[in-house]
Amino acid sequence: MAIDSIRSNKMRALLTMLGIIIGIASVITIIAAGDGVRAYMNSQLEAVGTNTVIISVDTEEGSDNDLITNEDIDALLENEMVRAATPQLMGYGTGSFRKSTIAASIYCGTEGMETANGVSMVNGSFFSESDNLSARNVCVIDDVVAQKFFGTTDVIGLEVTLEYKDNMKSYRIVGVCKSPYSGFVTDDMLDFLPGTFYIPLNSGITLLNEEPQYSSLYLISNDKSQNSAMSDAAIRILEARHNNAGRNLYYSQDLSSQLDMINDVMGLVTNFIAAVAAISLMVGGIGVMNIMLVSVTERTREIGIRKSLGAKTNAILLQFLTESTIITLIGGLIGLILGVIGAYIFCTIGGFPPVFTPVSIIGTVLFSAGVGIIFGVYPAKKAAQLSPIEALRHD
């Protein structure tokens, strides 16, 4: 009987569902997109390494004598908790091959920079420790540069020229890596971004005209559980070597703790926006209640006839409660489908996949049914409590 009643008023039922559909679709899209962003950011940070700690020097309080040196790096590597260590110098210049040129982001560091920067190799290999110690002019380029210059990533052994200010050097390619911008931007946008070039530290400091002293250093532990102990030990070693203990010139940043903080913030933002979107569900529920009250008024005589023929109060209550639940449940399922479609569209534009969890899917369907029950109770109870005699007298 509840289904027949909905079929006889299709347009009214659809308009009643509209608030539920919009609310459910909004919540599903926001939660899936929010979880997708969070998962994508986690994967990117984990690629860099949650076992990475950045040791920095307070350059405002300290002097050049407090900066980190190559000898400090060797001392830090003697600690069994330290798997790799690298400073990172950076400069913006130009990369060229024959008549082709590209803006270049030039990164200089030790072989540990591969882990510290989460470099993903496509072809060849990252430069080695011996390449750095011998200050060889070798480099790793990203796949966008390889395609622009050579039309392929099979370029091992070929040479490119890097120019920084007045300095110019030729570098032999030993590896091709995935562009660090991949996943963050579309393929079309990659053509307008600078190419990435990784070169050994001892070769790079002459190109960038830098001194072998560094204001920050990446340390990679064997396991992220050692991050805190490793950073404390590293700071003590640096203070002892530079004789500046007690001045608090060195401080650490743990990427693992930053990842946890990002997760917490993203969770709060997603939940807040989802809660705002859920307000439309409450509006939709009020709409359901309003239409069910109208339905009770329209069908007062029908209710009186049914009760006079022996229908019990609970039967009348169940009929109208079922009707409101079906309306919201159908609205919830339609909203669920539209929410999934919306999440895929939004995330495709953003360049990351949506994440759907059983809790969000099942919870949404149950919530939509719950809205029908909660907001259908009062109209159903009102219908069930009608006096048969008074209902029969109703025009």
Residue pairs with C-beta under 8 A, 6 or more apart in sequence:
1 319
2 319
2 320
2 322
2 323
2 326
3 326
5 295
5 299
5 323
6 13
6 323
6 326
6 327
12 291
13 327
16 287
16 288
16 291
16 327
16 331
17 284
17 327
17 328
17 330
17 331
17 334
18 284
18 287
18 331
19 280
19 281
19 283
19 284
19 285
19 286
19 287
19 288
19 331
20 281
20 284
20 285
20 288
20 327
20 328
20 331
20 332
20 335
20 368
20 371
21 284
21 331
21 332
21 334
21 335
21 338
22 280
22 284
22 335
23 277
23 278
23 279
23 280
23 281
23 282
23 283
23 284
23 335
24 281
24 331
24 332
24 334
24 335
24 336
24 338
24 339
24 364
24 367
24 368
25 335
25 336
25 338
25 339
25 342
26 277
26 280
26 339
27 274
27 277
27 278
27 281
27 339
27 364
28 335
28 336
28 339
28 340
28 342
28 343
28 360
28 361
28 364
29 339
29 342
29 343
29 346
30 270
30 273
30 274
30 277
31 270
31 274
31 360
32 339
32 340
32 343
32 347
32 354
32 355
32 356
32 360
33 343
33 346
33 347
33 350
33 354
34 266
34 269
34 270
34 273
34 274
35 270
35 354
35 355
35 356
35 357
35 360
36 343
36 347
36 350
36 352
36 353
36 354
36 355
37 266
37 350
37 352
38 262
38 263
38 266
38 267
38 270
38 355
39 352
39 353
39 355
40 183
40 352
40 353
41 262
41 266
42 259
42 262
42 263
44 118
44 183
45 255
45 258
45 259
45 262
46 259
47 118
47 120
48 116
48 117
48 118
48 255
49 115
49 116
49 118
49 220
49 255
50 224
50 255
50 256
50 259
51 83
51 220
51 221
51 222
51 223
51 224
51 226
51 227
51 256
52 115
52 116
52 218
52 219
52 220
52 221
52 255
53 218
53 219
53 220
53 221
53 227
53 230
53 231
53 234
53 252
53 253
53 254
53 255
54 216
54 217
54 218
54 219
54 252
54 253
54 255
55 68
55 216
55 217
55 218
55 219
55 231
55 234
55 235
55 238
55 250
55 251
55 252
56 215
56 216
56 217
56 250
56 251
56 252
56 253
57 66
57 67
57 68
57 214
57 215
57 216
57 249
57 250
58 248
58 249
58 250
58 251
59 67
59 215
61 247
61 248
61 249
62 244
62 247
62 249
64 213
65 242
66 242
66 244
66 249
67 213
67 214
67 215
68 87
68 213
68 214
68 215
68 216
68 217
68 238
69 212
69 213
69 214
70 212
71 241
72 217
72 237
72 238
72 241
72 242
73 85
73 86
73 87
73 110
73 217
75 237
75 241
76 82
76 85
76 217
76 219
76 234
76 237
76 238
77 84
77 85
79 230
79 233
79 234
79 237
81 221
81 222
81 226
81 229
81 230
81 233
82 219
82 220
82 221
82 230
82 234
83 115
83 220
83 221
83 222
84 110
84 111
84 112
84 115
84 116
84 218
84 219
84 220
85 110
85 112
85 217
85 218
85 219
85 220
86 109
86 110
86 111
86 112
86 113
86 116
86 201
86 217
86 218
87 109
87 110
87 201
87 214
87 216
87 217
87 218
88 107
88 108
88 109
88 113
88 116
88 117
88 214
88 216
88 218
89 107
89 108
89 109
89 201
89 204
89 205
89 208
89 210
89 214
90 105
90 106
90 107
90 108
91 106
91 108
91 164
91 207
91 208
92 103
92 104
92 105
92 106
92 164
92 194
93 104
93 106
93 162
93 163
93 164
93 165
94 101
94 102
94 103
94 104
94 162
94 163
94 164
95 101
95 102
95 103
95 104
95 141
95 145
95 160
95 161
95 162
95 163
95 195
95 197
96 102
96 160
96 161
96 163
97 149
97 150
97 158
97 159
97 160
97 161
100 148
100 149
102 145
102 148
102 149
102 194
102 195
103 194
103 195
104 162
104 194
104 195
104 196
104 197
105 194
105 195
105 196
105 197
106 162
106 164
106 197
106 199
106 204
106 207
106 208
107 113
107 117
107 196
107 197
107 198
107 199
107 204
108 198
108 199
108 200
108 201
108 203
108 204
108 205
108 207
108 208
108 210
109 116
109 198
109 200
109 201
109 204
109 218
110 129
110 132
110 200
110 201
111 126
111 127
111 128
111 129
111 131
111 132
111 200
112 218
112 220
113 119
113 126
113 198
113 218
114 121
114 126
114 198
115 220
116 218
116 220
117 180
117 198
119 126
119 140
119 177
119 178
119 198
120 177
120 178
121 140
121 175
121 176
121 177
121 178
122 143
122 153
122 176
122 177
122 178
123 146
123 153
123 154
123 155
123 156
123 175
123 176
124 140
124 156
124 173
124 174
124 175
124 176
125 174
125 175
126 140
126 174
126 175
126 177
126 198
127 136
127 138
127 139
127 140
127 174
127 175
127 198
127 199
127 200
130 136
131 138
131 174
131 200
132 200
132 201
132 202
132 203
133 202
134 202
135 200
135 202
135 203
135 206
136 172
136 200
136 203
137 169
137 170
137 171
137 172
137 199
137 203
138 171
138 172
138 173
138 174
138 199
138 200
138 203
139 160
139 162
139 171
139 172
139 173
139 174
139 197
139 198
139 199
140 173
140 174
140 175
140 176
140 177
140 197
140 198
140 199
141 155
141 160
141 173
141 175
141 176
141 177
141 195
141 196
141 197
141 198
142 176
142 177
142 178
142 179
142 180
142 195
142 196
142 197
143 153
143 176
143 177
143 178
143 179
144 179
144 181
144 190
144 191
144 193
144 195
145 160
145 195
145 196
145 197
146 152
146 153
146 155
146 173
146 176
147 153
148 191
148 195
149 155
149 160
150 158
153 176
155 173
155 176
156 173
156 174
156 175
156 176
157 172
157 173
158 172
158 173
159 170
159 171
159 172
159 173
160 170
160 171
160 173
160 197
161 168
161 169
161 170
161 171
162 168
162 169
162 170
162 171
162 197
162 199
162 207
164 207
164 208
164 209
165 209
167 206
167 207
167 208
167 209
169 203
169 206
169 207
171 197
171 199
171 203
177 196
177 198
179 190
179 193
179 196
180 196
181 189
181 190
181 193
182 190
183 351
183 352
184 351
185 193
185 351
186 351
199 207
202 212
204 210
205 211
205 212
219 230
219 231
219 234
221 227
221 230
224 256
227 254
227 256
228 254
231 252
231 254
232 252
234 250
234 252
235 250
235 251
235 252
236 245
238 250
239 245
239 246
239 247
239 249
239 250
242 249
281 367
281 368
281 371
282 371
284 328
284 331
284 371
285 328
285 371
285 372
285 374
285 375
286 375
288 324
288 327
288 328
288 371
288 372
288 375
288 376
289 324
289 375
289 376
289 378
289 379
291 327
292 320
292 323
292 324
292 375
292 376
292 379
292 380
293 378
293 379
293 382
295 320
295 323
295 379
296 303
296 320
296 379
296 382
296 383
296 386
299 383
300 386
300 391
300 394
301 391
301 392
301 394
301 395
303 316
303 383
303 386
303 391
304 386
304 387
304 388
304 389
304 390
304 391
304 392
304 393
304 394
305 391
305 392
306 315
306 316
307 313
307 316
307 386
307 388
307 391
308 388
308 392
313 384
313 385
314 384
316 380
316 383
316 384
316 386
317 380
317 381
317 383
317 384
318 380
319 380
319 383
320 376
320 379
320 380
320 383
320 384
321 373
321 376
321 377
321 380
323 376
324 372
324 373
324 375
324 376
324 379
324 380
325 369
325 372
325 373
325 376
326 372
327 372
328 368
328 369
328 371
328 372
328 375
328 376
329 365
329 368
329 369
329 372
331 368
332 364
332 365
332 367
332 368
332 369
332 371
333 365
333 368
335 364
335 368
336 361
336 364
336 365
339 364
340 354
340 356
343 354
343 356
344 354
346 354
347 353
347 354
